[in-house]
Amino acid sequence: MAQKLKIRKGDRVVVIAGKDKGKSGEVIRVLPKDERVLVQGVNMVKRHQKASARQAGGIEEREATLHISNVAHIDPASNKPTRVSFKLLADGRKVRVARRSGETIDR
């Protein structure tokens, strides 16, 4: 069973390890079973595409997945990497909170 992840689609993250260290972007897709994320404009790879009836062939460039441990949330207040914790609000909702500033990440 996959563990509960603190990163969700639409979150702003920064890469903290690997060849794209320091780059940031928005999470396009989360793969909880594999513990991987797809970040817009980060970890670009070239794929050789064979021509088909719908699509022309050639070399296309697209994002590849990153392991979830290599990305960190961007703090909404300071735009720096932060860890995430959970907090229960007065109305009973459970929200994600940036550890660096204490600001909520969830909308």
N, CA, C and O atoms as a GROMACS GRO file, in nm:
protein
  428
    1MET      N    1   0.084  -0.119   0.000
    1MET     CA    2   0.000   0.000   0.000
    1MET      C    3   0.088   0.124   0.000
    1MET      O    4   0.186   0.132   0.074
    2ALA      N    5   0.052   0.220  -0.082
    2ALA     CA    6   0.130   0.344  -0.093
    2ALA      C    7   0.104   0.432   0.029
    2ALA      O    8  -0.006   0.434   0.084
    3GLN      N    9   0.208   0.504   0.071
    3GLN     CA   10   0.191   0.591   0.186
    3GLN      C   11   0.123   0.721   0.148
    3GLN      O   12   0.120   0.756   0.030
    4LYS      N   13   0.069   0.793   0.244
    4LYS     CA   14   0.002   0.920   0.221
    4LYS      C   15   0.108   1.025   0.187
    4LYS      O   16   0.204   1.044   0.262
    5LEU      N   17   0.090   1.092   0.074
    5LEU     CA   18   0.187   1.190   0.029
    5LEU      C   19   0.141   1.331   0.064
    5LEU      O   20   0.022   1.360   0.068
    6LYS      N   21   0.237   1.418   0.089
    6LYS     CA   22   0.206   1.556   0.125
    6LYS      C   23   0.206   1.648   0.004
    6LYS      O   24   0.174   1.767   0.017
    7ILE      N   25   0.242   1.595  -0.112
    7ILE     CA   26   0.243   1.674  -0.234
    7ILE      C   27   0.125   1.634  -0.320
    7ILE      O   28   0.096   1.515  -0.336
    8ARG      N   29   0.056   1.734  -0.374
    8ARG     CA   30  -0.063   1.710  -0.456
    8ARG      C   31  -0.050   1.785  -0.588
    8ARG      O   32   0.035   1.873  -0.603
    9LYS      N   33  -0.137   1.749  -0.682
    9LYS     CA   34  -0.140   1.815  -0.812
    9LYS      C   35  -0.170   1.963  -0.793
    9LYS      O   36  -0.258   2.000  -0.716
   10GLY      N   37  -0.095   2.048  -0.863
   10GLY     CA   38  -0.115   2.192  -0.855
   10GLY      C   39  -0.025   2.262  -0.755
   10GLY      O   40  -0.019   2.385  -0.753
   11ASP      N   41   0.047   2.187  -0.671
   11ASP     CA   42   0.138   2.247  -0.574
   11ASP      C   43   0.261   2.304  -0.643
   11ASP      O   44   0.305   2.253  -0.746
   12ARG      N   45   0.316   2.410  -0.587
   12ARG     CA   46   0.443   2.466  -0.636
   12ARG      C   47   0.556   2.401  -0.557
   12ARG      O   48   0.557   2.404  -0.434
   13VAL      N   49   0.651   2.341  -0.631
   13VAL     CA   50   0.762   2.271  -0.566
   13VAL      C   51   0.895   2.314  -0.627
   13VAL      O   52   0.899   2.371  -0.736
   14VAL      N   53   1.003   2.286  -0.553
   14VAL     CA   54   1.139   2.312  -0.600
   14VAL      C   55   1.216   2.181  -0.590
   14VAL      O   56   1.198   2.103  -0.497
   15VAL      N   57   1.305   2.157  -0.689
   15VAL     CA   58   1.386   2.036  -0.690
   15VAL      C   59   1.504   2.058  -0.596
   15VAL      O   60   1.576   2.158  -0.608
   16ILE      N   61   1.525   1.965  -0.502
   16ILE     CA   62   1.632   1.982  -0.403
   16ILE      C   63   1.749   1.887  -0.426
   16ILE      O   64   1.850   1.896  -0.355
   17ALA      N   65   1.738   1.796  -0.525
   17ALA     CA   66   1.848   1.704  -0.554
   17ALA      C   67   1.840   1.661  -0.700
   17ALA      O   68   1.732   1.654  -0.757
   18GLY      N   69   1.956   1.632  -0.758
   18GLY     CA   70   1.961   1.582  -0.895
   18GLY      C   71   2.008   1.686  -0.994
   18GLY      O   72   2.051   1.795  -0.956
   19LYS      N   73   2.001   1.652  -1.122
   19LYS     CA   74   2.054   1.739  -1.227
   19LYS      C   75   1.978   1.870  -1.240
   19LYS      O   76   2.035   1.968  -1.289
   20ASP      N   77   1.854   1.876  -1.199
   20ASP     CA   78   1.773   1.998  -1.209
   20ASP      C   79   1.758   2.068  -1.074
   20ASP      O   80   1.661   2.141  -1.053
   21LYS      N   81   1.852   2.047  -0.984
   21LYS     CA   82   1.846   2.107  -0.851
   21LYS      C   83   1.831   2.259  -0.862
   21LYS      O   84   1.904   2.325  -0.936
   22GLY      N   85   1.735   2.314  -0.787
   22GLY     CA   86   1.712   2.458  -0.786
   22GLY      C   87   1.598   2.502  -0.876
   22GLY      O   88   1.544   2.611  -0.858
   23LYS      N   89   1.560   2.419  -0.973
   23LYS     CA   90   1.448   2.454  -1.062
   23LYS      C   91   1.317   2.433  -0.989
   23LYS      O   92   1.306   2.347  -0.902
   24SER      N   93   1.218   2.513  -1.026
   24SER     CA   94   1.088   2.500  -0.962
   24SER      C   95   0.979   2.494  -1.067
   24SER      O   96   1.000   2.531  -1.182
   25GLY      N   97   0.863   2.449  -1.026
   25GLY     CA   98   0.750   2.439  -1.117
   25GLY      C   99   0.627   2.388  -1.045
   25GLY      O  100   0.628   2.365  -0.924
   26GLU      N  101   0.522   2.369  -1.123
   26GLU     CA  102   0.395   2.322  -1.068
   26GLU      C  103   0.383   2.172  -1.092
   26GLU      O  104   0.422   2.122  -1.198
   27VAL      N  105   0.328   2.101  -0.995
   27VAL     CA  106   0.309   1.957  -1.007
   27VAL      C  107   0.195   1.930  -1.105
   27VAL      O  108   0.083   1.977  -1.085
   28ILE      N  109   0.225   1.855  -1.212
   28ILE     CA  110   0.125   1.821  -1.313
   28ILE      C  111   0.051   1.693  -1.274
   28ILE      O  112  -0.070   1.682  -1.292
   29ARG      N  113   0.127   1.597  -1.220
   29ARG     CA  114   0.070   1.466  -1.190
   29ARG      C  115   0.145   1.403  -1.073
   29ARG      O  116   0.266   1.420  -1.060
   30VAL      N  117   0.074   1.330  -0.989
   30VAL     CA  118   0.134   1.259  -0.877
   30VAL      C  119   0.105   1.110  -0.895
   30VAL      O  120  -0.008   1.070  -0.920
   31LEU      N  121   0.210   1.028  -0.882
   31LEU     CA  122   0.197   0.883  -0.892
   31LEU      C  123   0.226   0.823  -0.755
   31LEU      O  124   0.340   0.786  -0.727
   32PRO      N  125   0.124   0.812  -0.668
   32PRO     CA  126   0.147   0.769  -0.530
   32PRO      C  127   0.201   0.627  -0.517
   32PRO      O  128   0.278   0.598  -0.426
   33LYS      N  129   0.162   0.539  -0.607
   33LYS     CA  130   0.206   0.400  -0.601
   33LYS      C  131   0.358   0.390  -0.621
   33LYS      O  132   0.425   0.308  -0.558
   34ASP      N  133   0.411   0.474  -0.710
   34ASP     CA  134   0.554   0.474  -0.738
   34ASP      C  135   0.630   0.579  -0.658
   34ASP      O  136   0.753   0.585  -0.666
   35GLU      N  137   0.560   0.662  -0.582
   35GLU     CA  138   0.616   0.774  -0.505
   35GLU      C  139   0.694   0.868  -0.597
   35GLU      O  140   0.808   0.905  -0.568
   36ARG      N  141   0.630   0.907  -0.709
   36ARG     CA  142   0.694   0.995  -0.806
   36ARG      C  143   0.599   1.109  -0.843
   36ARG      O  144   0.477   1.096  -0.830
   37VAL      N  145   0.657   1.220  -0.889
   37VAL     CA  146   0.579   1.336  -0.933
   37VAL      C  147   0.629   1.384  -1.068
   37VAL      O  148   0.745   1.363  -1.104
   38LEU      N  149   0.540   1.448  -1.143
   38LEU     CA  150   0.572   1.509  -1.272
   38LEU      C  151   0.561   1.659  -1.252
   38LEU      O  152   0.454   1.711  -1.220
   39VAL      N  153   0.673   1.731  -1.273
   39VAL     CA  154   0.676   1.875  -1.249
   39VAL      C  155   0.694   1.946  -1.383
   39VAL      O  156   0.778   1.908  -1.464
   40GLN      N  157   0.612   2.049  -1.404
   40GLN     CA  158   0.612   2.122  -1.531
   40GLN      C  159   0.747   2.190  -1.557
   40GLN      O  160   0.794   2.270  -1.475
   41GLY      N  161   0.808   2.158  -1.673
   41GLY     CA  162   0.932   2.222  -1.714
   41GLY      C  163   1.058   2.173  -1.645
   41GLY      O  164   1.165   2.232  -1.662
   42VAL      N  165   1.048   2.065  -1.568
   42VAL     CA  166   1.163   2.013  -1.493
   42VAL      C  167   1.190   1.869  -1.537
   42VAL      O  168   1.096   1.795  -1.568
   43ASN      N  169   1.317   1.828  -1.539
   43ASN     CA  170   1.360   1.693  -1.576
   43ASN      C  171   1.315   1.659  -1.718
   43ASN      O  172   1.252   1.556  -1.741
   44MET      N  173   1.349   1.747  -1.812
   44MET     CA  174   1.312   1.729  -1.952
   44MET      C  175   1.397   1.620  -2.016
   44MET      O  176   1.519   1.616  -1.998
   45VAL      N  177   1.331   1.530  -2.091
   45VAL     CA  178   1.399   1.423  -2.163
   45VAL      C  179   1.351   1.423  -2.307
   45VAL      O  180   1.241   1.471  -2.336
   46LYS      N  181   1.432   1.370  -2.397
   46LYS     CA  182   1.395   1.361  -2.538
   46LYS      C  183   1.343   1.221  -2.566
   46LYS      O  184   1.403   1.122  -2.524
   47ARG      N  185   1.232   1.213  -2.638
   47ARG     CA  186   1.172   1.086  -2.676
   47ARG      C  187   1.162   1.081  -2.828
   47ARG      O  188   1.113   1.175  -2.891
   48HIS      N  189   1.209   0.971  -2.887
   48HIS     CA  190   1.197   0.952  -3.031
   48HIS      C  191   1.059   0.895  -3.059
   48HIS      O  192   1.026   0.786  -3.014
   49GLN      N  193   0.979   0.970  -3.135
   49GLN     CA  194   0.840   0.934  -3.161
   49GLN      C  195   0.825   0.884  -3.304
   49GLN      O  196   0.862   0.953  -3.399
   50LYS      N  197   0.772   0.765  -3.319
   50LYS     CA  198   0.747   0.710  -3.452
   50LYS      C  199   0.622   0.776  -3.510
   50LYS      O  200   0.527   0.803  -3.436
   51ALA      N  201   0.620   0.801  -3.638
   51ALA     CA  202   0.505   0.865  -3.703
   51ALA      C  203   0.385   0.771  -3.699
   51ALA      O  204   0.398   0.650  -3.715
   52SER      N  205   0.268   0.830  -3.679
   52SER     CA  206   0.143   0.754  -3.680
   52SER      C  207   0.042   0.831  -3.764
   52SER      O  208   0.073   0.937  -3.818
   53ALA      N  209  -0.079   0.778  -3.775
   53ALA     CA  210  -0.183   0.842  -3.855
   53ALA      C  211  -0.220   0.979  -3.798
   53ALA      O  212  -0.254   1.071  -3.873
   54ARG      N  213  -0.215   0.993  -3.666
   54ARG     CA  214  -0.254   1.118  -3.600
   54ARG      C  215  -0.138   1.214  -3.580
   54ARG      O  216  -0.159   1.336  -3.576
   55GLN      N  217  -0.018   1.162  -3.567
   55GLN     CA  218   0.094   1.244  -3.521
   55GLN      C  219   0.216   1.224  -3.610
   55GLN      O  220   0.245   1.113  -3.655
   56ALA      N  221   0.287   1.333  -3.635
   56ALA     CA  222   0.411   1.325  -3.712
   56ALA      C  223   0.522   1.270  -3.624
   56ALA      O  224   0.521   1.288  -3.502
   57GLY      N  225   0.618   1.204  -3.687
   57GLY     CA  226   0.730   1.150  -3.612
   57GLY      C  227   0.834   1.256  -3.582
   57GLY      O  228   0.823   1.369  -3.630
   58GLY      N  229   0.933   1.222  -3.504
   58GLY     CA  230   1.040   1.315  -3.470
   58GLY      C  231   1.082   1.299  -3.326
   58GLY      O  232   1.041   1.207  -3.256
   59ILE      N  233   1.165   1.392  -3.282
   59ILE     CA  234   1.213   1.390  -3.145
   59ILE      C  235   1.134   1.492  -3.066
   59ILE      O  236   1.139   1.612  -3.097
   60GLU      N  237   1.062   1.448  -2.964
   60GLU     CA  238   0.986   1.541  -2.880
   60GLU      C  239   1.050   1.547  -2.742
   60GLU      O  240   1.110   1.451  -2.695
   61GLU      N  241   1.036   1.661  -2.680
   61GLU     CA  242   1.091   1.682  -2.547
   61GLU      C  243   0.976   1.696  -2.448
   61GLU      O  244   0.884   1.774  -2.470
   62ARG      N  245   0.982   1.618  -2.339
   62ARG     CA  246   0.876   1.625  -2.238
   62ARG      C  247   0.934   1.597  -2.100
   62ARG      O  248   1.049   1.558  -2.086
   63GLU      N  249   0.850   1.618  -1.999
   63GLU     CA  250   0.894   1.599  -1.861
   63GLU      C  251   0.896   1.451  -1.826
   63GLU      O  252   0.813   1.373  -1.872
   64ALA      N  253   0.994   1.414  -1.743
   64ALA     CA  254   0.999   1.279  -1.686
   64ALA      C  255   0.971   1.292  -1.536
   64ALA      O  256   0.982   1.400  -1.479
   65THR      N  257   0.934   1.181  -1.474
   65THR     CA  258   0.898   1.186  -1.332
   65THR      C  259   1.023   1.200  -1.245
   65THR      O  260   1.134   1.162  -1.283
   66LEU      N  261   1.001   1.257  -1.127
   66LEU     CA  262   1.105   1.270  -1.025
   66LEU      C  263   1.058   1.196  -0.901
   66LEU      O  264   0.937   1.185  -0.877
   67HIS      N  265   1.151   1.143  -0.822
   67HIS     CA  266   1.112   1.082  -0.697
   67HIS      C  267   1.065   1.191  -0.602
   67HIS      O  268   1.120   1.301  -0.600
   68ILE      N  269   0.964   1.160  -0.524
   68ILE     CA  270   0.901   1.260  -0.438
   68ILE      C  271   0.996   1.314  -0.332
   68ILE      O  272   0.976   1.425  -0.282
   69SER      N  273   1.100   1.237  -0.297
   69SER     CA  274   1.196   1.283  -0.197
   69SER      C  275   1.290   1.390  -0.252
   69SER      O  276   1.359   1.457  -0.176
   70ASN      N  277   1.292   1.407  -0.384
   70ASN     CA  278   1.381   1.506  -0.446
   70ASN      C  279   1.314   1.640  -0.470
   70ASN      O  280   1.375   1.729  -0.529
   71VAL      N  281   1.191   1.657  -0.425
   71VAL     CA  282   1.122   1.785  -0.437
   71VAL      C  283   1.073   1.831  -0.300
   71VAL      O  284   1.046   1.750  -0.212
   72ALA      N  285   1.062   1.963  -0.284
   72ALA     CA  286   1.011   2.021  -0.160
   72ALA      C  287   0.910   2.130  -0.194
   72ALA      O  288   0.921   2.196  -0.297
   73HIS      N  289   0.813   2.147  -0.106
   73HIS     CA  290   0.714   2.254  -0.123
   73HIS      C  291   0.782   2.389  -0.121
   73HIS      O  292   0.886   2.406  -0.057
   74ILE      N  293   0.723   2.486  -0.190
   74ILE     CA  294   0.770   2.624  -0.182
   74ILE      C  295   0.680   2.696  -0.082
   74ILE      O  296   0.558   2.693  -0.094
   75ASP      N  297   0.742   2.759   0.016
   75ASP     CA  298   0.669   2.834   0.118
   75ASP      C  299   0.595   2.950   0.052
   75ASP      O  300   0.658   3.030  -0.019
   76PRO      N  301   0.463   2.963   0.073
   76PRO     CA  302   0.387   3.072   0.012
   76PRO      C  303   0.434   3.211   0.057
   76PRO      O  304   0.417   3.308  -0.016
   77ALA      N  305   0.491   3.220   0.176
   77ALA     CA  306   0.531   3.351   0.228
   77ALA      C  307   0.670   3.393   0.180
   77ALA      O  308   0.689   3.507   0.139
   78SER      N  309   0.767   3.301   0.185
   78SER     CA  310   0.906   3.339   0.157
   78SER      C  311   0.963   3.285   0.026
   78SER      O  312   1.076   3.318  -0.010
   79ASN      N  313   0.887   3.203  -0.047
   79ASN     CA  314   0.933   3.140  -0.172
   79ASN      C  315   1.060   3.058  -0.154
   79ASN      O  316   1.141   3.050  -0.246
   80LYS      N  317   1.078   2.997  -0.037
   80LYS     CA  318   1.191   2.909  -0.010
   80LYS      C  319   1.137   2.769   0.019
   80LYS      O  320   1.020   2.754   0.054
   81PRO      N  321   1.222   2.666   0.005
   81PRO     CA  322   1.175   2.529   0.034
   81PRO      C  323   1.133   2.514   0.180
   81PRO      O  324   1.194   2.571   0.270
   82THR      N  325   1.029   2.435   0.201
   82THR     CA  326   0.981   2.413   0.336
   82THR      C  327   0.928   2.271   0.351
   82THR      O  328   0.893   2.205   0.253
   83ARG      N  329   0.924   2.225   0.476
   83ARG     CA  330   0.859   2.098   0.505
   83ARG      C  331   0.712   2.125   0.532
   83ARG      O  332   0.671   2.241   0.546
   84VAL      N  333   0.634   2.019   0.539
   84VAL     CA  334   0.489   2.034   0.552
   84VAL      C  335   0.440   1.956   0.673
   84VAL      O  336   0.484   1.844   0.698
   85SER      N  337   0.348   2.016   0.746
   85SER     CA  338   0.281   1.945   0.855
   85SER      C  339   0.130   1.961   0.836
   85SER      O  340   0.085   2.036   0.750
   86PHE      N  341   0.054   1.891   0.916
   86PHE     CA  342  -0.091   1.900   0.909
   86PHE      C  343  -0.145   1.966   1.034
   86PHE      O  344  -0.085   1.958   1.141
   87LYS      N  345  -0.260   2.034   1.019
   87LYS     CA  346  -0.320   2.106   1.131
   87LYS      C  347  -0.471   2.097   1.116
   87LYS      O  348  -0.524   2.105   1.005
   88LEU      N  349  -0.540   2.079   1.228
   88LEU     CA  350  -0.686   2.078   1.226
   88LEU      C  351  -0.738   2.218   1.255
   88LEU      O  352  -0.698   2.281   1.353
   89LEU      N  353  -0.826   2.266   1.170
   89LEU     CA  354  -0.886   2.397   1.189
   89LEU      C  355  -1.006   2.386   1.282
   89LEU      O  356  -1.051   2.277   1.315
   90ALA      N  357  -1.057   2.502   1.324
   90ALA     CA  358  -1.171   2.505   1.415
   90ALA      C  359  -1.296   2.442   1.354
   90ALA      O  360  -1.378   2.384   1.425
   91ASP      N  361  -1.311   2.455   1.221
   91ASP     CA  362  -1.430   2.398   1.156
   91ASP      C  363  -1.415   2.248   1.126
   91ASP      O  364  -1.504   2.189   1.065
   92GLY      N  365  -1.302   2.186   1.169
   92GLY     CA  366  -1.284   2.043   1.155
   92GLY      C  367  -1.206   2.000   1.032
   92GLY      O  368  -1.180   1.881   1.013
   93ARG      N  369  -1.168   2.096   0.946
   93ARG     CA  370  -1.091   2.061   0.826
   93ARG      C  371  -0.946   2.037   0.861
   93ARG      O  372  -0.890   2.102   0.950
   94LYS      N  373  -0.884   1.941   0.790
   94LYS     CA  374  -0.742   1.911   0.808
   94LYS      C  375  -0.668   1.976   0.691
   94LYS      O  376  -0.695   1.943   0.575
   95VAL      N  377  -0.577   2.069   0.720
   95VAL     CA  378  -0.506   2.141   0.614
   95VAL      C  379  -0.356   2.121   0.628
   95VAL      O  380  -0.305   2.090   0.735
   96ARG      N  381  -0.285   2.140   0.515
   96ARG     CA  382  -0.139   2.134   0.515
   96ARG      C  383  -0.083   2.272   0.550
   96ARG      O  384  -0.134   2.374   0.503
   97VAL      N  385   0.021   2.273   0.631
   97VAL     CA  386   0.080   2.398   0.679
   97VAL      C  387   0.230   2.395   0.652
   97VAL      O  388   0.296   2.294   0.673
   98ALA      N  389   0.284   2.508   0.603
   98ALA     CA  390   0.428   2.521   0.580
   98ALA      C  391   0.497   2.536   0.714
   98ALA      O  392   0.457   2.620   0.795
   99ARG      N  393   0.599   2.455   0.739
   99ARG     CA  394   0.671   2.462   0.866
   99ARG      C  395   0.752   2.590   0.880
   99ARG      O  396   0.768   2.641   0.991
  100ARG      N  397   0.803   2.643   0.769
  100ARG     CA  398   0.890   2.760   0.773
  100ARG      C  399   0.815   2.884   0.823
  100ARG      O  400   0.865   2.956   0.909
  101SER      N  401   0.693   2.908   0.769
  101SER     CA  402   0.621   3.030   0.804
  101SER      C  403   0.493   3.005   0.884
  101SER      O  404   0.440   3.098   0.945
  102GLY      N  405   0.443   2.883   0.883
  102GLY     CA  406   0.318   2.854   0.952
  102GLY      C  407   0.195   2.885   0.869
  102GLY      O  408   0.083   2.874   0.919
  103GLU      N  409   0.214   2.924   0.742
  103GLU     CA  410   0.103   2.960   0.654
  103GLU      C  411   0.043   2.835   0.591
  103GLU      O  412   0.115   2.738   0.563
  104THR      N  413  -0.090   2.836   0.570
  104THR     CA  414  -0.155   2.718   0.511
  104THR      C  415  -0.124   2.709   0.362
  104THR      O  416  -0.116   2.810   0.293
  105ILE      N  417  -0.106   2.586   0.315
  105ILE     CA  418  -0.077   2.561   0.173
  105ILE      C  419  -0.205   2.533   0.098
  105ILE      O  420  -0.219   2.573  -0.018
  106ASP      N  421  -0.300   2.464   0.161
  106ASP     CA  422  -0.427   2.431   0.096
  106ASP      C  423  -0.508   2.556   0.069
  106ASP      O  424  -0.502   2.654   0.144
  107ARG      N  425  -0.585   2.551  -0.041
  107ARG     CA  426  -0.669   2.665  -0.079
  107ARG      C  427  -0.795   2.666   0.002
  107ARG      O  428  -0.879   2.754  -0.016
   0.00000   0.00000   0.00000
